Amino acid sequence: MFHPLSLFVGLRYVRARSHKFFVSFITWTSLAGVCVGVAALIVILSVMNGFEGDLRQRLLSLDADARVVPADTQTTTPNPGQWQLTARAVRGSPGVVGVAPYAQIQALAVRTPEMLPVELRGIEPGAEPSVSRLVAAITQGKLSDLKAGSDSVIIGEVIAEELGLAPGDSMTLLIPTVTADGLPTPRLRQFKVAGVFQVGLSDEDASLVFANIDDVRALGSAAQGDQGLRVRYRDALDAPTFTASVRTRLPPGLQVIDWTQDNADYFRAIRIEKTMMSLILLLIVAVAAFNIVAMLVMVVTDKRTDIAILRTFGASPRRVMGIFLTQGLVIGWLGVALGVALGLALAFNVDTIVPFLQNTFGFQIFSSSVYYITTVPSVVKWSNVAAISVAALVLTAAATVYPAVRASRTAPAEALRYE
């Protein structure tokens, strides 16, 4: 005797007889649809996670995890000695692994006949490696070339290409200043190109110019607009937590802003794209779930006689319902399991599959002449896999309810009338 009866009969019904080809075809189509939908969701979200991580790494390669700056424009900017005291206090905060001062101003890079708007950022060459990856991004020259009083700069790759500059060339910066009377007075300053960097983001490579912080501060009131400290945390993903600790150590008039606030628009757009993509791909699973409904309805119609016999032998409506719930759940959940296995296999091997497809079909997804990112990254997050699996399981389980309820309401006398 097999127990429970609903499980035994339901598993038997999963295997359609050979002459029931159409029912069998829909069964396999439903299973394949669930499998493909779940696998596509896992792969697409993993690739988007990879792009998000790559973007975050590139954004933070030159920008620190947080900045300590004056709370508003009306606040008197601390002098270098006060910044050193603040840096010492911030360095003792939990999670902080590096602190470095900076001064940044807007300028216009001029090399006849071209002009480009740039940001001149003053840094301490000795402290900068503790808060950014500028050293690794430099392709020509050295960070140590930014000596105080040398008026040397390291420029982005795009700036070098646009202005036709190379190490050793001279570049003029037009810096806006304001006189004591409040009148705008531009100042021209000659700088020598000491090096070139490339980080792989057009916003950085086409706008940033690095110089020694003493040379920038020597520009006087022009450099008073944006000064502060740049902070590196032990883990950038925990920046909001560490920022809260840093905030408690700051003197009045200063605030701390972490990278999640500075780049909120970037990552908000990615989150929206991931959400919409998930909803769109989940429709594949929904279509497969409708196929499960259609298949079970046909099975219920085909098995009316069997249902009537079971009811005659004393099977309750609940037990009959369990038979078709079992059949639908086995098909749906088997599809989910296969989809998770296929999706993980593809997501973990994207770096192998994509080059193979490119070599086989003779195309390149991301051309190096157009895109900074030339590979397809993939990062599997188990929370995403779990959420996808649960959503697919719920959809497929919901698809079995109506046919099962319909089966449980079959009247034995009506079903056996013409038998």
Secondary structure, 3 states (H helix, E strand, C coil): CCCCHHHHHHHHHHCCCCCCHHHHHHHHHHHHHHHHHHHHHHHHHHHHHHHHHHHHHHHHHHCCCEEEEECCCCCCCCCHHHHHHHHHHHHCCCCEEEEEEEEEEEEEEEECCEEEEEEEEEECCCCHHHCCCHHHHEEECCHHHCCCCCCEEEEEHHHHHHHCCCCCCEEEEEEEEECCCCCEEEEEEEEEEEEEECCCCHHHHCCEEEEEHHHHHCCHHHHHCEEEEEEEECCHHHHHHHHHHHHCCCCCCEEEEEHHHHCHHHHHHHHHHHHHHHHHHHHHHHHHHHHHHHHHHHHHHHCHHHHHHHHHCCCCHHHHHHHHHHHHHHHHHHHHHHHHHHHHHHHHCHHHHHHHHHHHHCCCCCCCCCCCCCCCCCCCCHHHHHHHHHHHHHHHHHHCHHHHHHHHCCCHHHHCCCC
